[in-house]
Amino acid sequence: MEKINPAEPAIGCRVKQETIVVALGGNAILRPGQRGTYAEQMENVRKTSAQLAELILNGKRLVVTHGNGPQVGRIFQQQENGTRVGIPAMPLFVCGAMSQGQVGYMIQQALYNELIKAGCKKTVVTLICQSLVDPSSEAFQNPSKPIGSFYSEAEAQKAAEEKGEVWKEDSGRGWRRVVPSPEPLSCVEIDAIKSLIAEGVVVVISGGGGIPVVRDSSGILTGIDAVIDKDLGAQVIARETGANVLLILTDVANVAINYRMPEEKKLGAIPLAEMKAYYQQDHFKAGSMGPKVLAAIRFIEGGGDKAVITSLENALLGAEGKIGTVITR
């Protein structure tokens, strides 16, 4: 796998030793119980950015990806509400692009500010990213990705009957709309991303897994209604950029097998073969830890050095493989 050559360090920053693709979970942007106002989300992003800035200041070259589930769901709801006053609604894939701009802007500004406060003058940019998917994927016949807020069963049934949407109960927390979640094949803008990284730019990309697009026989791209899993999208970015580390930050410190059972076991440092065995034994739920573990497995299989799944608070030690679930060959 081709690695990107180190660039000259920015003012106030130490030389980068390795490239880390960081996949931020929803808790980095919106905490449980919050309304989701801009002020709330921006404060969460500021705290997250302080962690990310420390990684950069500690000599890491960073590429940032993030989830967008609550944001894209609410943007889509706003679009639908607008139709009541005659404003045409945008399709789901356009809402995904909107959420990339919204969350990317917040991370971009907050991370830049944290670096400036530390004396590190460094460019941070958000790139609107398209992810190529297969239009014949079975995911389009079996919607599975929850988006938006939680609703009662009665509200979900009404939306399903009136709009033909698919709704499912989500882990005892309520009902959410589910949409197709095809696997990302590649990032359309990967050459631009690699160029920016090589210049020492911190790039915020592949928000929400990227905007799902399909390509016809002549190479023309078209958006398609779906939501890509952000961890699988991060794995594609990590693979295509030749990153050394995939750091998946979520709301728990470690992956666990037999989760919430008497024999629950938290996983620390673990070889690839053992983690694959646990994955094949269905220890990890498809709508929760499953995609994170699968992304980590694929990254190591593709030549990555280390994949780490841990909590946001453990980002620094996790990047060094000292805490969390650390998967290696």
Steps between C-alpha positions, in 0.01 A plus 500: 500500500638837401549735793478878466836668545519733803459870428686786662359569848279804547610781731488386862440133412735207538584270207234240429594138549190318377164564338188430706148491362266591787136393480294710740184351646178688559593580861772729366232729358171436680465357850201290617220714638603817318262687269761537229527878486798651323643618834478150648659334199775760469594464866527122456711549188730740688566236766558239230733732311712549810566124493575503128735797534702309759550218252636747244720675756634159605635444153213328319372584154120501523212427264157547659173328410174523692147370532193697397200288604314753718595794277399348167178368651401841630598675178277255313214575742548873443481439126174311537352767725589760241275332244198613707575858398592419141878458532620199296671235711852388413576125468674312780841498330490881476412513869812291556704763317344772716594312816858460377523875464337567837703259714817550295483875553473459876791255522708706258460821696528348847811296416667797333433712810641236734818478293537878486468519879782244523720702263458262208413686180348231283236488228183298567255445214173315446459318172155397378554134424311260268511125566447259213246223568359207301140572389431124492594459868253301708503793746250681276251214545557482877523847662683475832667832593315706764486876448338787682331518838315235700120479474220296651373187329178678404688787335724255316205299370329816377811613309542153350138490380485856367849530346602142430803535729660213688515534880651268759521486879850597616637317806206584724553874454213563260430479125719653230480521126742266322647550153728295271862476616712367212870438549736772373730380224728800457522875550457704182721785625783283630773659284418848633493364855843340464643821359368704793635251754840502330507880541448466875136612494260355758208374292144444626347258252250221439245639747226245557695255286487729198219597264384176329534517121486250215698508175361401162687332214622837368635606840220745585419529873149525648392528863288223649285502816690312769721554804844339515638375829761752610740239640506302176545831318793584728655161424486574127669837556765339722570232241513735203722756672741236632440602862690321776225507763120492498373651827126449556373716786167409654325514841665195661864437589513143367319261269336215695384149418186359667395862546272565800511134599649348817797371301570837334869544416669823394759462227840670520792423271382227265638336183304526177412130481339498844296814429382352170386189683295706746350699214400182314338373822265804492621658823450852360166653400461621143361839606756564771847350545485271197602754232781632722650155544456418132670826399792423733535146362498618139754772573749252645435249223569777248846569642434744785728485801248542781127550552376635833144524631464703819324798657550862401657574837769238429599637158861579592587169665285313249700638207811355661334163554522531879127486571181375337453205268816487287500272197823409321623232265 
